[in-house]
Amino acid sequence: MTEKILVIPCSGIGKPFGTIGRDATFRVVDELRPDTAETNCLSLLVIGDEETTRQVKNSRCIAVDGCPLECAGKNIEIAGGNVAAHIRVMDLLRENRGLKPREVTFLDEDGEKLSGLLAERIAAKVDELLEEQR
Amino acid sequence: MNIKPKVGVISCSGECCSLGTLSRVATRMILEGVRPGTVTLCLPLFLAGDSGEREFAQRFPTIPVDGCHKQCAKKAIEKYSGPTAVDVDVEALLEMWGAEPPASRRVLGEDDIKLVERVAMEIAKRIDWVQGEQDA
């Protein structure tokens, strides 16, 4: 297993939840945990790219899914990867019923708030998985 | 009344670099105003979903919008649904225009938005062409 935790969002394009998962993932790998977390293209996994499949098989993955179809988690599993944690945007939405994100292309204020909360959750999970590894 | 044939657009939305963000935002721009009758699908559903996405791309012309030369969206459509008539390779467009990709994959600046608009126009041209072919 490689040291860095691989965070893979579904990046669903039809509703705000996919954008929230994608945005939160970038916050984690670029800002909050750049030394311990990374991401890769889910689309590469979908087409069966060898290098990406190998990376997924050799990493502990956090799947970040925007809707109940759970494309990120399912694609990781289809590729033979290990979904060490599955984070669902809908769960966060249920816990924050006052926040109602509407915009998909560029997140609105509520979407940004949810993305920030989700990023913290993902970062905490990265730390937890690394702690288990030690 | 001239009813235009349905056309799908699939963005790779690649997470590796900012080119995936360009492909995604340009695709959203198509749906939200440039060509609002267009349909989009989530690329990961081709493998993880039911057969609906694959069937759509088999029945209707579907244009892949790829961020980089790896062309995952194009490959996915061709693997699961059949050949594509036209495609968009954002990296190739940027090379042709002598433009730099956005510095951030999360936040786009003013110049990046102008680039997104140019990419959206390229997608729109292809949609118009495909619809013209269908009408012919």
Chai-1 contact restraints between the chains, C-beta under 6 A:
chainA,res_idxA,chainB,res_idxB,connection_type,confidence,min_distance_angstrom,max_distance_angstrom,comment,restraint_id
A,C10,B,P44,contact,1.0,0.0,6.0,A-B,restraint_1
A,S11,B,S13,contact,1.0,0.0,6.0,A-B,restraint_2
A,G12,B,C42,contact,1.0,0.0,6.0,A-B,restraint_3
A,I13,B,T40,contact,1.0,0.0,6.0,A-B,restraint_4
A,I13,B,C42,contact,1.0,0.0,6.0,A-B,restraint_5
A,F26,B,R105,contact,1.0,0.0,6.0,A-B,restraint_6
A,F26,B,R106,contact,1.0,0.0,6.0,A-B,restraint_7
A,T39,B,E15,contact,1.0,0.0,6.0,A-B,restraint_8
A,C41,B,G14,contact,1.0,0.0,6.0,A-B,restraint_9
A,C41,B,E15,contact,1.0,0.0,6.0,A-B,restraint_10
A,C41,B,C16,contact,1.0,0.0,6.0,A-B,restraint_11
A,L42,B,P44,contact,1.0,0.0,6.0,A-B,restraint_12
A,S43,B,C12,contact,1.0,0.0,6.0,A-B,restraint_13
A,S43,B,G14,contact,1.0,0.0,6.0,A-B,restraint_14
A,S43,B,L43,contact,1.0,0.0,6.0,A-B,restraint_15
A,S43,B,C72,contact,1.0,0.0,6.0,A-B,restraint_16
A,L44,B,C72,contact,1.0,0.0,6.0,A-B,restraint_17
A,V46,B,P44,contact,1.0,0.0,6.0,A-B,restraint_18
A,V46,B,L47,contact,1.0,0.0,6.0,A-B,restraint_19
A,V46,B,A76,contact,1.0,0.0,6.0,A-B,restraint_20
A,I47,B,C72,contact,1.0,0.0,6.0,A-B,restraint_21
A,I47,B,K75,contact,1.0,0.0,6.0,A-B,restraint_22
A,I47,B,A76,contact,1.0,0.0,6.0,A-B,restraint_23
A,L69,B,G49,contact,1.0,0.0,6.0,A-B,restraint_24
A,C71,B,P44,contact,1.0,0.0,6.0,A-B,restraint_25
A,C71,B,L45,contact,1.0,0.0,6.0,A-B,restraint_26
A,C71,B,A48,contact,1.0,0.0,6.0,A-B,restraint_27
A,K74,B,A48,contact,1.0,0.0,6.0,A-B,restraint_28
A,N75,B,P44,contact,1.0,0.0,6.0,A-B,restraint_29
A,N75,B,L47,contact,1.0,0.0,6.0,A-B,restraint_30
A,N75,B,A48,contact,1.0,0.0,6.0,A-B,restraint_31
A,T105,B,V25,contact,1.0,0.0,6.0,A-B,restraint_32
A,T105,B,R28,contact,1.0,0.0,6.0,A-B,restraint_33
